[in-house]
Amino acid sequence: MKQLRFLPIAASAVLAAACSATNDTSPNDKTLDINTVLTQVSAGDPSTFAGVRTAFALPTVATTATLPTSCTYSPANQRFDCAPVKIGSLTFTTSYYVLDAAGGSLTTTNATLAAAVRVITDVTGLVDVTSTGSVNVTVNKHSDLTMSGLISGPRVLNGTSTEHDLLATSGSVSTSTTIDLTSTTSNVVLPSATTSNWPQSGSITSDLADATKIGSLPAVPTSMHSVITFNGTSIVTFMSTIAGTTQTCRIDLSGNTAASCV
């Protein structure tokens, strides 16, 4: 049941983020719409998905990429470093490289020269998910993703993300859960105005491990390995393995048909 609860949420999140920003500033325009690019890049980071935690019956903590409001080019780092953004008790720190066709770093967001954007995001903080202090989650997340094809198309996402969280529950018996998530986004081709509304190809592979400790009892570990594969249609393949049991599902991202799993 953990797999099935995860599937529609995770797959839909990928699709929604990837397709919500396909109408970007034309490469012929003078300035690249960097906020749109940052939104598209977040589509390749499944560690932002609430469904990952839902699959393991953990409280939802939103760590979706938050758009920065002030970014300045740093000659020393050869990138744009943005002022941290604080949402509640979470702090989002973003830096991005604007790259030319040869992979060199640009000092401006000129759309006629920008062939790719590499985005590095960190999210840290302590979240009270119950408003009573009885359940707290310490979040430490890092992602490094690159979107290429900004000039000639298609737009392609590649990169990695990691997250380490600690869930602590207080009460008559205290519990704690550590969760580690690593993900790799491989050649996810985003849709364009001339293609369908769905990612054309590519995959997102994730490995999640958690361990729950109740009182003074030994920690109980669990793990999940999953692969989402796109093919240009609304039907994606989702393969997941939990405790040695593998399940392969076909998920309709449009929601028109129910998932089928074997």
Number of C-alpha atoms within 10 A of each C-alpha: 7 14 23 15 16 19 24 18 17 21 24 19 20 23 21 15 18 24 20 13 19 18 11 15 16 14 19 12 11 13 16 22 16 17 15 16 21 23 20 25 26 22 26 34 30 27 27 23 22 20 23 24 18 17 18 20 11 15 15 14 18 12 20 18 20 20 17 18 10 11 15 13 17 13 10 6 11 16 22 23 19 19 15 19 17 15 11 10 11 19 18 23 21 23 22 23 25 26 25 20 14 8 13 14 21 18 16 17 18 18 22 16 20 25 23 26 26 22 22 19 18 21 22 20 17 17 19 17 15 10 9 8 12 13 19 21 22 17 21 19 21 19 25 20 24 23 26 23 16 25 18 9 13 16 23 25 28 22 22 22 23 21 20 18 19 18 21 19 16 12 8 7 9 14 18 18 19 18 21 18 21 21 23 22 24 18 19 24 25 29 23 19 8 6 13 14 20 24 25 21 18 19 23 24 19 23 17 22 16 19 16 19 16 14 12 9 9 10 16 11 14 14 17 22 19 21 19 23 22 23 16 18 16 20 20 22 20 25 20 24 16 15 10 10 8 14 15 17 19 20 23 19 23 14 12 9 11 12 17 12 13 8
